[in-house]
Amino acid sequence: MGKLLDFYHSSLRRRIIVLMTGFILVFLIGAGCLYWYDHKLSVEYDETKAKLDDRKEVAQKLDRQFNRIFFEGRGYVAFERDEFKEDILELENKIKVSINELRRVSTTPDDRIFASEVESFYDYYVRIVDETFELIDQGKIDEVKKNSENGNTERVSTFLRQLDNYNDSIQQSTDEAYGELRSKEATSQTVFLSFVLIMLLLLMRIMRSIARQIGKPLEEVATSAQHISETGTYQNWSFEKDRQDEIGQLSRAFEKMVFTVQDKEEHLVAQNEELQAQQDELEAQQEELERLLHLAQDRGGAARTKERIHQRHLKLSE
């Protein structure tokens, strides 16, 4: 772990790459999870809607078939035509197939209970139809009317209402499934917007961290360089020399350069002072020599004057 941290802190470029790569990975993972959740919602809704559509299609088919068989039954009772009887027998087979389809698409306990009720009513109605056929064949029309008045018609009406209620419940379930989907999608969109906002804040934090790690040390170096160029003096700047990355290398190199320049400047100043002292000494010696020369010249001129006076005196004595 320590080696990984050293490896991470030893390069500013590597640190930036790690931060940005981590940010991109987090963003991709978060966006992928939200996409998966939305896709899951869509798939679940499609599956639920497909099941509801299958149930609705079978229920509507049963509704049409039962209404038609009731119509054909009334027609047969009224007109005693064999075409109606044949249609009734054919519809009985179709209804039996539709009931099997209803059992196949039933997914809830209520659906299975309703399928059992439909099958029970079908068996009851087939029995009534067979009895009606037999009574009509025997010419007992009054018995047929009597059976109708004994509650057969009421039970048929009750079953049709149950069938209509079942169709309404399927439509209500479809609407509820769609409403639940919209609610979850709205929640998902809110979560996505919150996620994007959090990622933007995280990106701003990363950019601030990068700016602080790069901009602040470079600003200190630039300020120090400007101060040195303007005043020629060096202050004890707090360079981040302990860092192992490029900024630390730059800080140490700049500080070393400043100290080197300062040492050379001090050495040059010392040499200049020494040269100035030697120059002053030479000038003093030169002035002394000039003074002695003038003195010597003055003494030589006095001796020659004295010699001329002496020679003139000798001439006068002769």
TIZAMI-491806 format. One record per residue (C-alpha): x, y, z; residue in three letters. Coordinates in pm, whole numbers. Example, Ala and Ser with C-alpha at 12.3 -4.5 7.8 and 13.67 -1.06 7.14 Angstrom:
# residues 2
+--------+--------+--------+--------+
!     c1 !     c2 !     c3 ! residu !
+--------+--------+--------+--------+
!   1230 !   -450 !    780 !    ALA !
!   1367 !   -106 !    714 !    SER !
+--------+--------+--------+--------+
END
This chain:
# residues 318
+--------+--------+--------+--------+
!     c1 !     c2 !     c3 ! residu !
+--------+--------+--------+--------+
!      0 !      0 !      0 !    MET !
!    283 !    236 !     87 !    GLY !
!    451 !    167 !   -246 !    LYS !
!    128 !    243 !   -427 !    LEU !
!     96 !    574 !   -241 !    LEU !
!    458 !    661 !   -321 !    ASP !
!    396 !    568 !   -683 !    PHE !
!     84 !    788 !   -679 !    TYR !
!    250 !   1090 !   -517 !    HIS !
!    573 !   1069 !   -719 !    SER !
!    421 !   1214 !  -1036 !    SER !
!    178 !   1500 !  -1081 !    LEU !
!     80 !   1373 !  -1425 !    ARG !
!      9 !   1030 !  -1281 !    ARG !
!   -197 !   1186 !  -1001 !    ARG !
!   -411 !   1380 !  -1249 !    ILE !
!   -459 !   1069 !  -1464 !    ILE !
!   -567 !    865 !  -1161 !    VAL !
!   -813 !   1132 !  -1045 !    LEU !
!   -970 !   1181 !  -1385 !    MET !
!   -980 !    807 !  -1454 !    THR !
!  -1149 !    748 !  -1119 !    GLY !
!  -1400 !   1022 !  -1193 !    PHE !
!  -1481 !    877 !  -1535 !    ILE !
!  -1516 !    526 !  -1390 !    LEU !
!  -1750 !    646 !  -1115 !    VAL !
!  -1956 !    839 !  -1369 !    PHE !
!  -1976 !    543 !  -1607 !    LEU !
!  -2067 !    301 !  -1327 !    ILE !
!  -2335 !    534 !  -1191 !    GLY !
!  -2477 !    607 !  -1537 !    ALA !
!  -2467 !    236 !  -1620 !    GLY !
!  -2657 !    147 !  -1302 !    CYS !
!  -2923 !    408 !  -1376 !    LEU !
!  -2951 !    290 !  -1735 !    TYR !
!  -2984 !    -70 !  -1616 !    TRP !
!  -3254 !     35 !  -1370 !    TYR !
!  -3449 !    222 !  -1639 !    ASP !
!  -3413 !    -73 !  -1876 !    HIS !
!  -3529 !   -309 !  -1602 !    LYS !
!  -3836 !    -92 !  -1540 !    LEU !
!  -3916 !    -91 !  -1910 !    SER !
!  -3874 !   -468 !  -1941 !    VAL !
!  -4087 !   -534 !  -1632 !    GLU !
!  -4360 !   -303 !  -1759 !    TYR !
!  -4355 !   -465 !  -2103 !    ASP !
!  -4380 !   -810 !  -1946 !    GLU !
!  -4663 !   -703 !  -1715 !    THR !
!  -4847 !   -529 !  -1997 !    LYS !
!  -4805 !   -830 !  -2225 !    ALA !
!  -4958 !  -1057 !  -1959 !    LYS !
!  -5242 !   -813 !  -1900 !    LEU !
!  -5301 !   -782 !  -2274 !    ASP !
!  -5317 !  -1160 !  -2305 !    ASP !
!  -5571 !  -1181 !  -2022 !    ARG !
!  -5766 !   -891 !  -2166 !    LYS !
!  -5772 !  -1047 !  -2511 !    GLU !
!  -5898 !  -1381 !  -2374 !    VAL !
!  -6157 !  -1207 !  -2152 !    ALA !
!  -6285 !  -1001 !  -2442 !    GLN !
!  -6302 !  -1313 !  -2657 !    LYS !
!  -6503 !  -1489 !  -2386 !    LEU !
!  -6732 !  -1189 !  -2360 !    ASP !
!  -6800 !  -1194 !  -2734 !    ARG !
!  -6846 !  -1571 !  -2741 !    GLN !
!  -7084 !  -1581 !  -2444 !    PHE !
!  -7289 !  -1291 !  -2580 !    ASN !
!  -7310 !  -1464 !  -2914 !    ARG !
!  -7407 !  -1800 !  -2764 !    ILE !
!  -7678 !  -1626 !  -2558 !    PHE !
!  -7803 !  -1459 !  -2875 !    PHE !
!  -7799 !  -1787 !  -3067 !    GLU !
!  -7982 !  -1959 !  -2777 !    GLY !
!  -8258 !  -1702 !  -2781 !    ARG !
!  -8283 !  -1738 !  -3155 !    GLY !
!  -8312 !  -2113 !  -3130 !    TYR !
!  -8580 !  -2090 !  -2861 !    VAL !
!  -8771 !  -1838 !  -3068 !    ALA !
!  -8740 !  -1994 !  -3414 !    PHE !
!  -8627 !  -2355 !  -3347 !    GLU !
!  -8392 !  -2349 !  -3643 !    ARG !
!  -8114 !  -2603 !  -3667 !    ASP !
!  -7864 !  -2335 !  -3778 !    GLU !
!  -7885 !  -2176 !  -3435 !    PHE !
!  -7835 !  -2511 !  -3267 !    LYS !
!  -7527 !  -2586 !  -3474 !    GLU !
!  -7384 !  -2244 !  -3398 !    ASP !
!  -7444 !  -2302 !  -3026 !    ILE !
!  -7262 !  -2638 !  -3032 !    LEU !
!  -6971 !  -2480 !  -3224 !    GLU !
!  -6952 !  -2191 !  -2979 !    LEU !
!  -6946 !  -2432 !  -2686 !    GLU !
!  -6625 !  -2583 !  -2823 !    ASN !
!  -6474 !  -2239 !  -2884 !    LYS !
!  -6564 !  -2126 !  -2532 !    ILE !
!  -6400 !  -2439 !  -2391 !    LYS !
!  -6080 !  -2351 !  -2577 !    VAL !
!  -6099 !  -1990 !  -2455 !    SER !
!  -6142 !  -2109 !  -2093 !    ILE !
!  -5826 !  -2319 !  -2128 !    ASN !
!  -5646 !  -2012 !  -2264 !    GLU !
!  -5773 !  -1810 !  -1968 !    LEU !
!  -5630 !  -2068 !  -1728 !    ARG !
!  -5300 !  -2058 !  -1913 !    ARG !
!  -5263 !  -1678 !  -1892 !    VAL !
!  -5387 !  -1656 !  -1531 !    SER !
!  -5099 !  -1538 !  -1310 !    THR !
!  -5271 !  -1431 !   -989 !    THR !
!  -5499 !  -1615 !   -744 !    PRO !
!  -5787 !  -1385 !   -844 !    ASP !
!  -5736 !  -1477 !  -1209 !    ASP !
!  -5742 !  -1847 !  -1130 !    ARG !
!  -6056 !  -1805 !   -917 !    ILE !
!  -6225 !  -1617 !  -1200 !    PHE !
!  -6121 !  -1887 !  -1449 !    ALA !
!  -6280 !  -2149 !  -1221 !    SER !
!  -6599 !  -1942 !  -1202 !    GLU !
!  -6610 !  -1910 !  -1580 !    VAL !
!  -6564 !  -2285 !  -1619 !    GLU !
!  -6834 !  -2352 !  -1357 !    SER !
!  -7075 !  -2120 !  -1536 !    PHE !
!  -6984 !  -2282 !  -1867 !    TYR !
!  -7068 !  -2628 !  -1731 !    ASP !
!  -7392 !  -2490 !  -1587 !    TYR !
!  -7486 !  -2320 !  -1913 !    TYR !
!  -7405 !  -2627 !  -2123 !    VAL !
!  -7631 !  -2833 !  -1897 !    ARG !
!  -7910 !  -2576 !  -1930 !    ILE !
!  -7864 !  -2567 !  -2308 !    VAL !
!  -7881 !  -2944 !  -2332 !    ASP !
!  -8198 !  -2947 !  -2119 !    GLU !
!  -8346 !  -2671 !  -2335 !    THR !
!  -8266 !  -2860 !  -2655 !    PHE !
!  -8435 !  -3169 !  -2509 !    GLU !
!  -8744 !  -2973 !  -2398 !    LEU !
!  -8777 !  -2802 !  -2736 !    ILE !
!  -8741 !  -3132 !  -2916 !    ASP !
!  -9022 !  -3263 !  -2695 !    GLN !
!  -9227 !  -2950 !  -2762 !    GLY !
!  -9232 !  -2837 !  -2400 !    LYS !
!  -9189 !  -2466 !  -2459 !    ILE !
!  -9364 !  -2383 !  -2135 !    ASP !
!  -9102 !  -2577 !  -1941 !    GLU !
!  -8832 !  -2371 !  -2116 !    VAL !
!  -8999 !  -2046 !  -2012 !    LYS !
!  -9043 !  -2181 !  -1660 !    LYS !
!  -8672 !  -2261 !  -1633 !    ASN !
!  -8596 !  -1910 !  -1751 !    SER !
!  -8818 !  -1763 !  -1484 !    GLU !
!  -8660 !  -1983 !  -1214 !    ASN !
!  -8337 !  -1782 !  -1216 !    GLY !
!  -8148 !  -1897 !  -1522 !    ASN !
!  -8174 !  -1556 !  -1685 !    THR !
!  -8063 !  -1381 !  -1368 !    GLU !
!  -7758 !  -1601 !  -1338 !    ARG !
!  -7663 !  -1527 !  -1697 !    VAL !
!  -7693 !  -1152 !  -1631 !    SER !
!  -7486 !  -1187 !  -1316 !    THR !
!  -7214 !  -1372 !  -1506 !    PHE !
!  -7203 !  -1107 !  -1778 !    LEU !
!  -7158 !   -839 !  -1512 !    ARG !
!  -6872 !  -1044 !  -1360 !    GLN !
!  -6714 !  -1070 !  -1702 !    LEU !
!  -6744 !   -694 !  -1754 !    ASP !
!  -6597 !   -630 !  -1408 !    ASN !
!  -6307 !   -860 !  -1487 !    TYR !
!  -6236 !   -669 !  -1807 !    ASN !
!  -6252 !   -343 !  -1614 !    ASP !
!  -6012 !   -481 !  -1351 !    SER !
!  -5763 !   -575 !  -1623 !    ILE !
!  -5780 !   -222 !  -1765 !    GLN !
!  -5739 !    -81 !  -1414 !    GLN !
!  -5435 !   -305 !  -1358 !    SER !
!  -5289 !   -183 !  -1688 !    THR !
!  -5340 !    180 !  -1585 !    ASP !
!  -5188 !    113 !  -1242 !    GLU !
!  -4886 !    -58 !  -1400 !    ALA !
!  -4836 !    239 !  -1630 !    TYR !
!  -4875 !    484 !  -1342 !    GLY !
!  -4622 !    287 !  -1137 !    GLU !
!  -4383 !    291 !  -1432 !    LEU !
!  -4419 !    669 !  -1468 !    ARG !
!  -4363 !    715 !  -1095 !    SER !
!  -4049 !    501 !  -1097 !    LYS !
!  -3923 !    674 !  -1410 !    GLU !
!  -3975 !   1013 !  -1243 !    ALA !
!  -3782 !    887 !   -939 !    THR !
!  -3510 !    754 !  -1168 !    SER !
!  -3485 !   1088 !  -1348 !    GLN !
!  -3459 !   1269 !  -1013 !    THR !
!  -3186 !   1030 !   -903 !    VAL !
!  -3006 !   1081 !  -1235 !    PHE !
!  -3018 !   1460 !  -1205 !    LEU !
!  -2895 !   1435 !   -847 !    SER !
!  -2617 !   1203 !   -963 !    PHE !
!  -2513 !   1445 !  -1238 !    VAL !
!  -2513 !   1733 !   -988 !    LEU !
!  -2301 !   1532 !   -743 !    ILE !
!  -2059 !   1438 !  -1023 !    MET !
!  -2030 !   1803 !  -1127 !    LEU !
!  -1953 !   1902 !   -769 !    LEU !
!  -1699 !   1619 !   -750 !    LEU !
!  -1543 !   1736 !  -1076 !    LEU !
!  -1522 !   2092 !   -942 !    MET !
!  -1356 !   1955 !   -627 !    ARG !
!  -1106 !   1760 !   -836 !    ILE !
!  -1030 !   2067 !  -1050 !    MET !
!   -983 !   2280 !   -738 !    ARG !
!   -751 !   2017 !   -592 !    SER !
!   -549 !   2006 !   -914 !    ILE !
!   -537 !   2385 !   -930 !    ALA !
!   -427 !   2400 !   -566 !    ARG !
!   -159 !   2137 !   -617 !    GLN !
!    -25 !   2304 !   -933 !    ILE !
!   -126 !   2668 !   -926 !    GLY !
!    -26 !   2757 !   -570 !    LYS !
!    335 !   2626 !   -588 !    PRO !
!    384 !   2781 !   -933 !    LEU !
!    246 !   3110 !   -805 !    GLU !
!    496 !   3104 !   -517 !    GLU !
!    781 !   3035 !   -760 !    VAL !
!    664 !   3314 !   -993 !    ALA !
!    625 !   3560 !   -704 !    THR !
!    971 !   3473 !   -573 !    SER !
!   1127 !   3512 !   -917 !    ALA !
!    958 !   3852 !   -966 !    GLN !
!   1070 !   3967 !   -621 !    HIS !
!   1428 !   3864 !   -688 !    ILE !
!   1428 !   4035 !  -1029 !    SER !
!   1291 !   4359 !   -881 !    GLU !
!   1484 !   4382 !   -554 !    THR !
!   1778 !   4153 !   -606 !    GLY !
!   1721 !   4005 !   -260 !    THR !
!   1609 !   3658 !   -160 !    TYR !
!   1356 !   3583 !    109 !    GLN !
!   1290 !   3251 !    280 !    ASN !
!    998 !   3143 !     62 !    TRP !
!    798 !   2838 !    173 !    SER !
!    850 !   2623 !   -134 !    PHE !
!    692 !   2278 !   -127 !    GLU !
!   1027 !   2104 !   -137 !    LYS !
!    908 !   1787 !     34 !    ASP !
!    683 !   1685 !   -255 !    ARG !
!    812 !   1402 !   -471 !    GLN !
!    641 !   1508 !   -792 !    ASP !
!    740 !   1754 !  -1062 !    GLU !
!    635 !   2053 !   -851 !    ILE !
!    869 !   1941 !   -572 !    GLY !
!   1152 !   1893 !   -822 !    GLN !
!   1088 !   2237 !   -968 !    LEU !
!   1078 !   2398 !   -622 !    SER !
!   1404 !   2235 !   -514 !    ARG !
!   1571 !   2322 !   -845 !    ALA !
!   1453 !   2685 !   -825 !    PHE !
!   1566 !   2722 !   -465 !    GLU !
!   1902 !   2567 !   -549 !    LYS !
!   1936 !   2802 !   -845 !    MET !
!   1853 !   3103 !   -624 !    VAL !
!   2109 !   3000 !   -362 !    PHE !
!   2367 !   2936 !   -634 !    THR !
!   2305 !   3277 !   -787 !    VAL !
!   2317 !   3437 !   -442 !    GLN !
!   2646 !   3265 !   -358 !    ASP !
!   2800 !   3371 !   -688 !    LYS !
!   2671 !   3723 !   -639 !    GLU !
!   2822 !   3739 !   -291 !    GLU !
!   3149 !   3598 !   -428 !    HIS !
!   3151 !   3861 !   -702 !    LEU !
!   3077 !   4136 !   -451 !    VAL !
!   3365 !   4013 !   -235 !    ALA !
!   3597 !   4010 !   -537 !    GLN !
!   3485 !   4358 !   -635 !    ASN !
!   3552 !   4487 !   -285 !    GLU !
!   3896 !   4328 !   -289 !    GLU !
!   3972 !   4477 !   -629 !    LEU !
!   3846 !   4815 !   -509 !    GLN !
!   4076 !   4796 !   -207 !    ALA !
!   4371 !   4708 !   -431 !    GLN !
!   4281 !   4993 !   -662 !    GLN !
!   4262 !   5236 !   -369 !    ASP !
!   4601 !   5114 !   -248 !    GLU !
!   4753 !   5157 !   -595 !    LEU !
!   4611 !   5506 !   -622 !    GLU !
!   4756 !   5592 !   -280 !    ALA !
!   5097 !   5461 !   -388 !    GLN !
!   5073 !   5655 !   -711 !    GLN !
!   4994 !   5976 !   -524 !    GLU !
!   5291 !   5915 !   -290 !    GLU !
!   5524 !   5861 !   -584 !    LEU !
!   5399 !   6175 !   -749 !    GLU !
!   5454 !   6371 !   -428 !    ARG !
!   5808 !   6234 !   -391 !    LEU !
!   5875 !   6313 !   -755 !    LEU !
!   5765 !   6670 !   -712 !    HIS !
!   5976 !   6697 !   -399 !    LEU !
!   6276 !   6556 !   -578 !    ALA !
!   6219 !   6792 !   -864 !    GLN !
!   6198 !   7084 !   -620 !    ASP !
!   6528 !   6985 !   -450 !    ARG !
!   6709 !   6947 !   -782 !    GLY !
!   6603 !   7293 !   -894 !    GLY !
!   6735 !   7453 !   -570 !    ALA !
!   7076 !   7284 !   -606 !    ALA !
!   7118 !   7410 !   -963 !    ARG !
!   7026 !   7761 !   -854 !    THR !
!   7283 !   7752 !   -576 !    LYS !
!   7543 !   7621 !   -819 !    GLU !
!   7478 !   7906 !  -1062 !    ARG !
!   7502 !   8160 !   -781 !    ILE !
!   7834 !   8009 !   -673 !    HIS !
!   7980 !   8018 !  -1023 !    GLN !
!   7870 !   8380 !  -1069 !    ARG !
!   8037 !   8470 !   -743 !    HIS !
!   8359 !   8309 !   -860 !    LEU !
!   8350 !   8507 !  -1181 !    LYS !
!   8311 !   8827 !   -991 !    LEU !
!   8606 !   8740 !   -768 !    SER !
!   8837 !   8699 !  -1069 !    GLU !
+--------+--------+--------+--------+
END
